[in-house]
Structure formats: structure tokens, C-alpha cells
Amino acid sequence: MKIITNGSRFQVSEFILMGFPGIHEWQHWLSLPLALLYLLALVANLLILITIQCEPTLHQPMYLFLAILAVVDFGLATTIMPKILAILSFDAKAISLPECFSQIYAIHSFMGMESGIFLCMAVDRYIAICFPLQYPSIITETFVIKATLSMVLRNCLLTIPLPVLAAQRHFCSRNEIDHCLCSNLGVTSLACDDITINRFYQLALAWVMLGSDMVLVFASYALIIRSVLRLNSAEATSKALSTCTSHLILILFFYTVIIVISITHCRPMTVPFISVLLNVLHNVIPSALNLMLYALKNKKLWQSLYKILKLDIKGK
């Protein structure tokens, strides 16, 4: 363990990310499936961005929010996966304190942005289904820009105290983290001094960002479902629900895993490997599934994708 002298005290200069707890001997076998999942996430989100950019008919608020979500997913996956693959493939477990604190900031910022974009997309669908006549005047490109900027500023600013508070802690003994990435509580739990303020701010941040977003998202979909069920036409009901299905699947996965991870922080699981794996997959699976879920449920996006890939779909 590398240490540096700080007056009469010692301070560790790096952390060691041990990987998946309980399976260190054979965790390298996970590198291939995780690498393929990461590659799928990169390709899927790039295809979404290229398709929306090149197809003028997709320059609409719903697809612009999808493009922004693709950028956020791309950033979130890239924040953690290269280091995880380096740990599993090359045993590169060491990470400097500044790199670790930067990863804490990036992970929480991107997670908050993803939650915020889910909220924007839920509002977009709510207005489109419940107030279709007012939709063109409410959900405009200006609305998309303002909503996105507000979410970015909210998460970037509110997340700053996390790494700042973590950097103020004194790490004087242990430096091995039984995880694949630098989580805020995983890092601060190694500190030799009191971390009450770190735990409090983590909890407050989770409620302010993710908790409030989750409540508003599910409230939006509850109103959408109520409005859809009042429709007299079965065809109109089916069409309205189909536009929300893919979005709702991603939202349910996103928030369900967050709840599970939060519970495991309070009450550690009997098999901690599962908790770490869920944490990793939570950051890459939605990124990899975005294209398939949205393309399969959206005929216009599917046809535009085929067009970009120069596939002839005439007659299909």
C-alpha cells in the first residue's frame, strides 16, 4: 500500500478496487460478457444518435430526448466500464485518489441526469397523450433545451459536494475497496474519521434527485394510464400504450435496481457479489437495451434506422 506523510499522520495515495467480492479467483471470466455488453451499449447509442441526426423526420422533441438519453447512457457506461475491464482483464486494480473521486462525481452526475431525462420523457408523453391539442405549443425545441439544461445544471451542481466531502476524509489504514468502481459510501467507509456528513448528504441527494424524479415519473404514468383507460377506442388505447411501453420498461428497471442497491447498502446481502454485479449492470444494461426497446416499439425509428444502414425495407 502506497502512503504519503501528512504531518504526523499517514495518508493512502491510492485505492485498490478488488472487483467482485467472493469470486476474485475467477472473476476474469466476466470480462468477455461485460466487454460485449459495453460494446453493444456503445454501438446502440451511436446508432440512435446517428439515426436521429441524419433523419429530418425524427427532429421532434420525443426523439431529441431519446438522443440526449443516448449521450447520457454513453457517458455513464464509459465512466465505469474501461476501468472494470482493466481490473478483470489485466488486474489493474490501483486507482489514484483524484481518479476515484472524479469517478464518484461522474457516476452520480450521469445517474442523476438519466433520472432527469426519464422525467422529461414522462412529461413529454403525458402532454402528448392527455393534452394532444396543446402538445405542439408546449413541447417545443426550446422546451427540450431548457429542460435538458436545467437537469444538467441540477445534477452537476448538487453532486459536487460528494467528492469534495470524500476528499476531506482521512484515509490512514485500509485502501482496498471490495467493488469494481468507486462508490461514495464504499470509499468513505475506509476513512479513519467520522463520515456522518457523507452519509447524510448521500441520502439527501438521493431523495432530492432520484426520489423526487421517481415520484413524478410514476405520477405521470398513473395519469397517462387513467387517461388512456377512458378512451372509447381500443385501437387508440393500444396505440397510446405502445408509445410508452419501451420507456416504462427502462424506467422500471432503472428505479427498481436503484431501490435494491440502496437496500443492500443498509442491509448487506448474504452474497455481496450479487449487489456489486447489479450495480455494474445497472450502469450498462439500459444503455445496451435502448436501441432495441425503442426501435422495436417505434415504427418510425425502426424504418429510419434501416434507412441509415442502407437496408431496403420496401414491401415489408
Beta strands, then each sheet from edge to edge (+ up, - down):
strand 1: 3-6
strand 2: 9-12
strand 3: 14-17
strand 4: 94-96
strand 5: 176-177
sheet 1: 1+ 2-
sheet 2: 4+ 3- 5-
end
